[in-house]
């Protein structure tokens, strides 16, 4: 395999791994390294291009991320994104300020100088995705402002082709930046002259080679939910382990209607032996009366990890394999210096058995492509995600007792059936049905009732780092409302169409 051409220095952004995902989608491999590791790597490697990611810090903070300063002496093209642009400006003589009128969160409109090679072929006026409090007030000597916000107040991009340095205040890697991929292609292809070196089939070989090196004559168990991630990973690594791997599915009591049967079918398709561990009472006891989302997730995670240690001991396994994705690592704060958004049940378990996360740098759309490459059924490759803690985090406002889990399980099944019957289920990337335990007044049979509400949320997304709230057709909304409110303890239905950000995909 050829030497990596593109170095991405991780400055702590939630979107750092999205840059890597976008490059792979365009056909390029990259290395994503923290500033310290990047400095070590550069001692024996010279990339063709360097990208400095965004981040949540301010360049004036004492412990703010600091990329290797020798990158300016390497004579390779550099692109700073958001914080990366601010760091470049601050480091080589520009000025960065925090001004309330220049903060941008979400979609913004920018005016571009399309004569600059970074913006070749894009529209002069374009929608971009921004997320910053600080901004560049003054560009360094020798730099030119090549993009501004529509009102002219924000410097959206700066350029110094002679020094091969560019900076953009927005995030071209995020799908909401309308021509972001063109900007990245201009930097990687037209400016840095990189050659395409990535094919989807390469991922399977890379994963199998990595597993083979780490697991010579060793036994492993793999966390198996029946979802696209764990099923695809099982199918990819089963030929390496052969009889030395056991898929473990934990029935937590928080699964959806008929899910166990679907899990059994998916394990068979993946070619792994499956063991189902019944543990509903243990999870119910562990979560107890908790209503705080993060505490529920943490308590779930403790029992989840404990059961895997027990099963590893029974199988005499040397390793535990998990299908954690880049998004899981990002949101749990385990990627670079990203802030914690929420705990993930299969990340950071700190078990006594060694863990492997072969999908740690991949996104959902890439795993779906792997599933297709492995010839898995469409029911697996296109299967919607479902959170590890399951329905426990879809009961909001009161403890997720068995009776409330039964209500939301029923509602989820009914809503899913309605969407499939109306042929709109495939239009959403993920469906979320939650029970809101805040009671409201209603009327049933000419009598007063005081009961719960159901929240229905659909999102459309490519990478689950950002998402658009889905608007269900009016006839579908009416059918859902009429059907779900037939339950004696449900009196209202709400539809959540909020984008991510500011919302996350799940309620909790």
ABEGO torsion letter per residue (X at the ends): XBBBABBBBBAGBAAAAAAAAAAAAAGBBBBBBBAAAAAAAAAABBBABBBBBBBABBAABAABBBBBAAAAAAGBBBBBBEAAAAAAAAAAGBBBBBBAAABBBEBBBBBBBAABAAABGBBABBBBBBBBABBBABBBBGBBBABBBAAGABBABBBBAAAGBBBBABBAABAABAAAAAAAAAAAAAAAGBBBABBAAAAAAAAAAAAAAAABGBBBBBBBAGBAAAAAAAAAAAAAAEAABBBBBBBAGABBBGAAAAAAAAAAAAGBBBBBBBAAAAAAAAAEABABAAAAAAAAAAAAAAAAAAAAAAAGBABBBBABBAAAAAAAGABEABBBABBBAABGAGBABBBBBAAAABBAAAAAAAAAAAGBBAAAAABBBBBAAEAAAABBGBBBBAAAAAAAAAAAAAAAAAAAAAGAAAABABBBBBBBABBBBBBBGGBBBBBBBBBBBBBBBAAGABBBBBBBBAAAAAAAAAAAAABAABABBBBBABBOOABBABAX
